[in-house]
Amino acid sequence: MNRTTRTAIRVAISLVTAGALAVAPTLASAAPTEPPKRVVDGPDLVDGGKNAPGAAALSDLINTIGFYAIIACLVGLLLSGLILVIGPRLGFDRASSVGKIGIFAALGGAFLIGISATLVNFFYNAGA
């Protein structure tokens, strides 16, 4: 094939592609004829929480465990900082690395405790 023929074929291909792309949004935006059928409805957790026996006590228990876990993270952070500062001065060789690991562990635990309800709600709503 010569150069002119190849150029003509490329122009024809790009015109066909442009025409197909111009028609595609029209076909994709067509409204569905009927709404999708739902075979099973998901659980209504709000009504379930209101009607379940002991739901308020369970909620209080979870909040209490979260409170104590945050307090434990705070204590771990303080102790790790103390180990980081005082340990090497007392002659413990690995105290600084242990203190740093403890600080990151305490901060990571507090982060996970704080974000846990948001993560659970996000993934529940993503799947609903």
Secondary structure, DSSP 8 states (H G I E B T S, - for coil): --HHHHHHHHHHHHHHHHHHHHHHHHHHT---SS----SS----HHHHHHHSTTHHHHHHHHHHHHHHHHHHHHHHHHHHHHHHHHTGGGT-TTHHHHHHHHHHHHHHHHHHHHHHHHHHHHHHHHH-
